[in-house]
Amino acid sequence: MGNRLQFATLVFGTIGIASIPVAQPQARTDEVVVAVAANFTGAMKTIAAKYTARTGNKVTISYGSTGKLYAQIKNGAPFDVFLAADAQRPRLLEDEGRALAGSRFTYAIGRLVLWSPNKEYIDNKGNVLHHGDYRHLAIANPKTAPYGAAARDVLLALGLWRRLQRRLVYGENIAQTYQFVASGNAELGFVALSQVMTHEPSTRGSLWHIPAGLYRPIEQQAVLLRSGRATAAESFLSFLRGPEARTVIESFGYATPPTSSGANHRPRQTVRKK
């Protein structure tokens, strides 16, 4: 076990979430190692802390683009659970025999926004994309990041994909894409609503809530990997599906599927008032 966790820490840059004492600590604690799509960083930290407080189990997390995490899993990365930003990679892992059949489910439905930290920059219809004098527009890499693929869908739908090629700057994942905009290296960018929701309303800048019809639904699925330790991993996934985790997920700007939905259910992309 020690070698396993040392390998995850050194090679894949995992971030440990410290155990939180509970009123009646268990005599023995387990650990679950989770690969998490970068857009879900804020929500995952909160969920992991709540799970640890409830169970005493430790959660060790590795963040990255869904495509890169999928490649790491195929190359033997010691993860127990995969929280992707799409449904495609978890399904592939099932097909390849690397994930437990029947364990896959939708835990969140992502929402894409066009965002700038400048409060006056983006209007509520996204007209700045057509008429703005910006130099750089940030998007995540469409080949590895589902939010990047969604951004490409939007630009194609608006007839801007070819026209804006010289202005595009690509983040390795949605977290890096967000940093490009937050740091001012790009005036605006396509990011996850969940990232913007971490700010207080007065400091969120300006954004366009992109109509769902302009991009394919960002159905984020979780799956139990065959290399995972059943007790802690299954316990964590059960917690992720429960009401406490769902409340956290929705508070970060995601939609959630009906409680009865399974791996093959097509969830609705509803709009929550914030």
C-alpha positions as CSV (number, residue, x, y, z in Angstrom):
1,M,0.0,0.0,0.0
2,G,2.8,2.4,0.8
3,N,4.5,2.0,-2.5
4,R,1.1,2.4,-4.3
5,L,0.4,5.8,-2.6
6,Q,4.0,7.0,-3.0
7,F,3.8,6.2,-6.7
8,A,0.6,8.2,-7.1
9,T,2.0,11.1,-5.2
10,L,5.3,11.4,-7.1
11,V,4.1,10.6,-10.6
12,F,0.6,11.9,-10.8
13,G,0.8,14.8,-8.4
14,T,-2.0,13.8,-6.1
15,I,-3.3,16.1,-3.5
16,G,-4.3,14.5,-0.1
17,I,-7.4,15.6,1.7
18,A,-6.6,15.3,5.4
19,S,-9.0,13.3,7.6
20,I,-11.3,15.3,9.7
21,P,-12.0,13.9,13.2
22,V,-15.5,12.6,13.9
23,A,-17.2,12.3,17.2
24,Q,-16.6,8.5,17.4
25,P,-13.5,7.8,15.3
26,Q,-13.3,4.3,13.7
27,A,-10.6,2.0,14.8
28,R,-9.6,1.4,11.2
29,T,-9.8,3.8,8.3
30,D,-9.6,3.1,4.6
31,E,-8.5,5.2,1.7
32,V,-9.8,5.9,-1.7
33,V,-7.7,7.3,-4.5
34,V,-9.8,9.3,-7.0
35,A,-8.9,10.7,-10.5
36,V,-11.0,13.9,-11.0
37,A,-11.7,16.1,-14.0
38,A,-10.2,19.5,-13.4
39,N,-13.6,21.3,-13.7
40,F,-14.8,19.5,-10.6
41,T,-12.0,20.7,-8.3
42,G,-13.9,23.0,-6.0
43,A,-16.9,20.6,-5.6
44,M,-14.7,17.6,-5.1
45,K,-12.7,19.2,-2.2
46,T,-15.9,20.0,-0.4
47,I,-17.4,16.5,-1.0
48,A,-14.2,14.8,0.0
49,A,-14.1,16.7,3.3
50,K,-17.7,15.8,4.1
51,Y,-17.1,12.2,3.2
52,T,-14.1,12.0,5.4
53,A,-16.0,13.6,8.3
54,R,-18.8,11.1,7.9
55,T,-16.7,7.9,7.4
56,G,-13.2,8.6,8.7
57,N,-11.9,7.4,5.4
58,K,-9.2,9.4,3.6
59,V,-9.6,10.7,0.1
60,T,-6.5,11.2,-2.1
61,I,-7.2,13.2,-5.3
62,S,-5.5,13.7,-8.6
63,Y,-6.8,16.4,-10.9
64,G,-6.3,16.8,-14.6
65,S,-8.0,16.8,-18.0
66,T,-10.3,13.8,-18.6
67,G,-8.3,12.7,-21.6
68,K,-5.0,12.6,-19.8
69,L,-6.5,10.9,-16.7
70,Y,-7.9,8.3,-19.0
71,A,-4.5,7.7,-20.5
72,Q,-2.9,7.4,-17.1
73,I,-5.5,4.8,-16.1
74,K,-4.8,2.8,-19.2
75,N,-1.1,2.9,-18.3
76,G,-1.7,1.5,-14.8
77,A,-2.2,4.6,-12.6
78,P,-3.3,3.3,-9.2
79,F,-6.7,5.0,-9.0
80,D,-9.7,3.4,-7.4
81,V,-12.4,5.8,-8.9
82,F,-12.6,8.0,-12.0
83,L,-14.7,11.1,-12.0
84,A,-14.6,12.2,-15.7
85,A,-16.0,15.3,-17.4
86,D,-17.7,13.2,-20.0
87,A,-19.5,9.8,-20.5
88,Q,-17.2,8.6,-23.3
89,R,-14.1,7.7,-21.3
90,P,-15.9,5.9,-18.4
91,R,-17.8,3.9,-21.1
92,L,-14.5,3.1,-22.8
93,L,-13.0,1.9,-19.6
94,E,-16.0,-0.4,-19.1
95,D,-15.6,-1.8,-22.6
96,E,-11.9,-2.3,-22.1
97,G,-12.5,-4.2,-18.9
98,R,-10.7,-1.6,-16.8
99,A,-13.9,-0.5,-14.9
100,L,-16.5,-2.6,-13.2
101,A,-19.5,-3.1,-15.4
102,G,-22.6,-1.5,-14.1
103,S,-20.8,0.9,-11.8
104,R,-21.0,3.9,-14.2
105,F,-23.4,6.7,-13.4
106,T,-23.9,10.4,-14.1
107,Y,-22.9,12.5,-11.1
108,A,-23.1,16.0,-12.6
109,I,-24.1,17.9,-15.7
110,G,-21.7,20.6,-16.6
111,R,-22.5,24.1,-17.8
112,L,-20.3,26.1,-20.1
113,V,-20.1,29.9,-19.9
114,L,-18.1,32.6,-21.6
115,W,-16.4,34.6,-18.9
116,S,-14.3,37.7,-18.2
117,P,-13.2,39.1,-14.9
118,N,-14.1,42.5,-16.4
119,K,-17.6,43.3,-15.2
120,E,-18.5,45.3,-18.3
121,Y,-17.0,43.1,-21.0
122,I,-19.4,40.4,-21.8
123,D,-23.1,41.0,-22.6
124,N,-25.9,38.5,-22.0
125,K,-26.0,37.3,-25.6
126,G,-22.2,36.8,-26.2
127,N,-22.1,39.5,-28.9
128,V,-18.5,40.3,-27.8
129,L,-17.4,37.1,-29.7
130,H,-18.5,38.7,-33.0
131,H,-17.6,42.4,-32.4
132,G,-15.1,42.5,-29.5
133,D,-11.5,43.8,-30.0
134,Y,-10.0,41.1,-27.8
135,R,-6.7,39.6,-28.7
136,H,-7.0,36.2,-27.0
137,L,-9.9,33.8,-26.4
138,A,-9.1,30.9,-24.1
139,I,-10.6,27.4,-24.5
140,A,-9.5,24.0,-23.1
141,N,-7.9,21.6,-25.5
142,P,-10.9,20.0,-27.4
143,K,-9.0,16.8,-27.9
144,T,-8.6,16.0,-24.2
145,A,-11.0,18.2,-22.3
146,P,-14.8,17.9,-22.7
147,Y,-15.3,21.5,-21.9
148,G,-13.0,22.4,-24.7
149,A,-15.0,20.2,-27.1
150,A,-18.1,22.0,-25.9
151,A,-16.4,25.4,-26.6
152,R,-15.6,24.2,-30.1
153,D,-19.2,23.2,-30.6
154,V,-20.3,26.7,-29.7
155,L,-17.9,28.4,-32.0
156,L,-18.9,26.1,-34.9
157,A,-22.6,26.7,-34.2
158,L,-21.9,30.5,-34.3
159,G,-19.8,30.3,-37.5
160,L,-16.8,31.6,-35.7
161,W,-14.5,28.6,-35.5
162,R,-12.3,29.4,-38.5
163,R,-12.5,33.1,-38.1
164,L,-11.2,33.1,-34.6
165,Q,-8.4,30.6,-35.0
166,R,-5.6,33.1,-34.5
167,R,-7.1,34.4,-31.3
168,L,-7.5,31.1,-29.6
169,V,-5.2,30.0,-26.8
170,Y,-5.5,26.5,-25.5
171,G,-5.4,25.3,-21.9
172,E,-4.3,21.8,-21.1
173,N,-7.4,21.5,-19.1
174,I,-10.3,23.7,-17.9
175,A,-8.4,24.7,-14.8
176,Q,-5.5,26.1,-16.9
177,T,-8.0,27.7,-19.3
178,Y,-9.6,29.5,-16.3
179,Q,-6.2,30.8,-15.2
180,F,-5.4,32.2,-18.6
181,V,-8.5,34.5,-18.2
182,A,-8.1,35.2,-14.5
183,S,-4.5,36.3,-15.0
184,G,-5.3,38.5,-17.9
185,N,-3.4,36.5,-20.5
186,A,-6.7,36.2,-22.3
187,E,-9.4,38.8,-22.2
188,L,-12.2,36.2,-22.1
189,G,-12.6,32.4,-22.3
190,F,-14.9,29.5,-22.2
191,V,-14.9,28.0,-18.7
192,A,-17.1,25.9,-16.4
193,L,-19.8,27.8,-14.6
194,S,-18.6,25.9,-11.4
195,Q,-15.3,27.8,-11.6
196,V,-17.0,31.2,-11.6
197,M,-19.4,30.2,-8.9
198,T,-16.5,29.9,-6.4
199,H,-16.4,33.8,-6.4
200,E,-18.6,36.1,-4.5
201,P,-21.3,37.6,-6.8
202,S,-19.7,41.0,-6.6
203,T,-16.4,39.7,-8.0
204,R,-17.6,37.3,-10.7
205,G,-17.0,39.7,-13.5
206,S,-19.3,39.3,-16.6
207,L,-20.4,36.1,-18.3
208,W,-22.7,34.7,-20.9
209,H,-24.7,31.6,-19.9
210,I,-24.4,29.7,-23.2
211,P,-27.7,28.1,-24.4
212,A,-27.6,24.4,-24.0
213,G,-28.6,23.9,-27.6
214,L,-25.2,25.3,-28.8
215,Y,-23.2,22.4,-27.4
216,R,-23.5,18.7,-26.6
217,P,-24.5,18.0,-23.0
218,I,-21.5,17.8,-20.7
219,E,-22.6,14.6,-18.9
220,Q,-20.0,13.9,-16.3
221,Q,-19.8,10.2,-15.2
222,A,-18.1,8.3,-12.5
223,V,-17.0,4.7,-12.6
224,L,-15.4,2.2,-10.2
225,L,-12.1,0.9,-11.6
226,R,-11.2,-2.8,-11.4
227,S,-8.0,-1.9,-9.6
228,G,-9.9,-0.2,-6.9
229,R,-10.3,-1.4,-3.3
230,A,-14.0,-2.3,-3.1
231,T,-14.9,-1.2,0.4
232,A,-13.7,2.4,0.4
233,A,-14.3,3.0,-3.3
234,E,-17.8,1.8,-3.2
235,S,-18.5,3.7,-0.1
236,F,-17.3,6.9,-1.7
237,L,-19.4,6.4,-4.8
238,S,-22.4,5.7,-2.7
239,F,-21.8,9.0,-0.9
240,L,-21.4,10.8,-4.2
241,R,-24.8,9.7,-5.3
242,G,-26.4,10.8,-2.0
243,P,-28.3,13.9,-1.1
244,E,-25.4,15.6,0.8
245,A,-23.1,15.4,-2.2
246,R,-25.9,16.4,-4.6
247,T,-26.5,19.6,-2.7
248,V,-22.8,20.4,-2.9
249,I,-22.7,19.7,-6.7
250,E,-25.7,21.9,-7.4
251,S,-24.2,24.7,-5.2
252,F,-21.2,24.8,-7.6
253,G,-23.4,25.5,-10.6
254,Y,-23.9,22.0,-12.0
255,A,-27.2,20.3,-12.7
256,T,-27.8,16.8,-11.3
257,P,-29.7,14.0,-12.9
258,P,-32.9,12.5,-11.4
259,T,-32.0,10.3,-8.5
260,S,-33.3,7.2,-10.3
261,S,-30.9,7.7,-13.3
262,G,-28.4,5.1,-14.1
263,A,-25.4,4.9,-16.4
264,N,-27.5,4.9,-19.6
265,H,-30.1,7.5,-18.6
266,R,-30.0,10.7,-20.5
267,P,-30.3,13.5,-17.9
268,R,-31.9,16.8,-18.5
269,Q,-29.7,19.9,-18.6
270,T,-31.9,22.1,-16.4
271,V,-31.1,25.7,-15.4
272,R,-30.9,26.6,-11.7
273,K,-31.4,30.2,-10.5
274,K,-28.4,31.4,-8.6
